[in-house]
Amino acid sequence: MGLGMQVFDAAGNIMIDVTTRLSRVIGTVAIPAASTSSLAVPNNSQGTIWYAIYGNNGNRYSPVITVAGGVISWSPRGGFPGGAVDVTMVYGLY
C-alpha cells in the first residue's frame, strides 16, 4: 500500500493522489474600472500562477490580464461600448 493521501469516488476510482496538483488561493485584489497595474505573486516558483475574475459585468468588460515572470498585470480593454467595470481578481498557485 502506498503512503500519502488518496481520495476515491463511489466506484473506487482514485480521484486525487500524491501526484495531483491542488490549487491554493494566495489573495484577492480589487481592480477599478479602466485601471492599469500589476502585482508580484509571492513564492511563484512553487507552482503555476492562476487567476479568476468576478464581478457584475453585465454588458461591460473586464480588463486584459497577462501573466509573465511571476507577475500578474492588467490593463483596460478598448473598444467595447458598454465601458469598463470594477472587478475582483482572485489568484493563487497550483
Contacts in CASP RR format, 6 or more apart in sequence:
PFRMAT RR
TARGET T0000
AUTHOR 0000-0000-0000
METHOD contacts of the structure
MODEL  1
MGLGMQVFDAAGNIMIDVTTRLSRVIGTVAIPAASTSSLAVPNNSQGTIW
YAIYGNNGNRYSPVITVAGGVISWSPRGGFPGGAVDVTMVYGLY
4 17 0 8 1.000
4 18 0 8 1.000
5 16 0 8 1.000
5 17 0 8 1.000
5 18 0 8 1.000
6 14 0 8 1.000
6 16 0 8 1.000
6 17 0 8 1.000
6 18 0 8 1.000
7 14 0 8 1.000
7 15 0 8 1.000
7 16 0 8 1.000
7 17 0 8 1.000
8 14 0 8 1.000
8 15 0 8 1.000
9 15 0 8 1.000
16 22 0 8 1.000
21 47 0 8 1.000
21 48 0 8 1.000
21 94 0 8 1.000
22 94 0 8 1.000
23 50 0 8 1.000
23 92 0 8 1.000
23 93 0 8 1.000
23 94 0 8 1.000
24 92 0 8 1.000
24 93 0 8 1.000
24 94 0 8 1.000
25 90 0 8 1.000
25 91 0 8 1.000
25 92 0 8 1.000
26 41 0 8 1.000
26 42 0 8 1.000
26 43 0 8 1.000
26 91 0 8 1.000
26 92 0 8 1.000
26 93 0 8 1.000
27 90 0 8 1.000
27 91 0 8 1.000
27 92 0 8 1.000
28 88 0 8 1.000
28 89 0 8 1.000
28 90 0 8 1.000
28 91 0 8 1.000
29 39 0 8 1.000
29 88 0 8 1.000
29 89 0 8 1.000
29 91 0 8 1.000
30 86 0 8 1.000
30 87 0 8 1.000
30 88 0 8 1.000
31 37 0 8 1.000
31 53 0 8 1.000
31 63 0 8 1.000
31 74 0 8 1.000
31 86 0 8 1.000
31 87 0 8 1.000
31 88 0 8 1.000
31 89 0 8 1.000
32 86 0 8 1.000
33 60 0 8 1.000
33 83 0 8 1.000
33 84 0 8 1.000
33 85 0 8 1.000
33 86 0 8 1.000
34 76 0 8 1.000
34 83 0 8 1.000
34 84 0 8 1.000
35 63 0 8 1.000
35 74 0 8 1.000
35 76 0 8 1.000
36 73 0 8 1.000
36 74 0 8 1.000
36 75 0 8 1.000
36 76 0 8 1.000
37 73 0 8 1.000
37 74 0 8 1.000
38 71 0 8 1.000
38 72 0 8 1.000
38 73 0 8 1.000
38 74 0 8 1.000
39 71 0 8 1.000
39 72 0 8 1.000
39 91 0 8 1.000
40 70 0 8 1.000
40 71 0 8 1.000
41 49 0 8 1.000
41 70 0 8 1.000
41 71 0 8 1.000
41 72 0 8 1.000
41 91 0 8 1.000
41 92 0 8 1.000
41 93 0 8 1.000
43 93 0 8 1.000
44 69 0 8 1.000
44 70 0 8 1.000
44 93 0 8 1.000
46 93 0 8 1.000
47 93 0 8 1.000
47 94 0 8 1.000
48 93 0 8 1.000
48 94 0 8 1.000
49 67 0 8 1.000
49 70 0 8 1.000
49 72 0 8 1.000
49 91 0 8 1.000
49 92 0 8 1.000
49 93 0 8 1.000
50 91 0 8 1.000
50 92 0 8 1.000
50 93 0 8 1.000
50 94 0 8 1.000
51 65 0 8 1.000
51 67 0 8 1.000
51 72 0 8 1.000
51 89 0 8 1.000
51 90 0 8 1.000
51 91 0 8 1.000
51 92 0 8 1.000
52 89 0 8 1.000
52 90 0 8 1.000
52 91 0 8 1.000
53 62 0 8 1.000
53 63 0 8 1.000
53 65 0 8 1.000
53 87 0 8 1.000
53 88 0 8 1.000
53 89 0 8 1.000
54 87 0 8 1.000
54 88 0 8 1.000
54 90 0 8 1.000
55 85 0 8 1.000
55 86 0 8 1.000
55 87 0 8 1.000
55 88 0 8 1.000
56 85 0 8 1.000
57 85 0 8 1.000
57 87 0 8 1.000
58 85 0 8 1.000
59 82 0 8 1.000
60 80 0 8 1.000
60 82 0 8 1.000
60 83 0 8 1.000
60 84 0 8 1.000
60 85 0 8 1.000
61 77 0 8 1.000
61 78 0 8 1.000
61 80 0 8 1.000
61 82 0 8 1.000
61 83 0 8 1.000
61 84 0 8 1.000
61 85 0 8 1.000
62 77 0 8 1.000
62 85 0 8 1.000
62 87 0 8 1.000
63 74 0 8 1.000
63 75 0 8 1.000
63 76 0 8 1.000
63 77 0 8 1.000
63 84 0 8 1.000
63 87 0 8 1.000
64 74 0 8 1.000
64 75 0 8 1.000
64 76 0 8 1.000
64 77 0 8 1.000
65 72 0 8 1.000
65 73 0 8 1.000
65 74 0 8 1.000
65 89 0 8 1.000
66 72 0 8 1.000
66 73 0 8 1.000
66 74 0 8 1.000
67 73 0 8 1.000
72 89 0 8 1.000
72 91 0 8 1.000
74 89 0 8 1.000
76 84 0 8 1.000
77 84 0 8 1.000
END
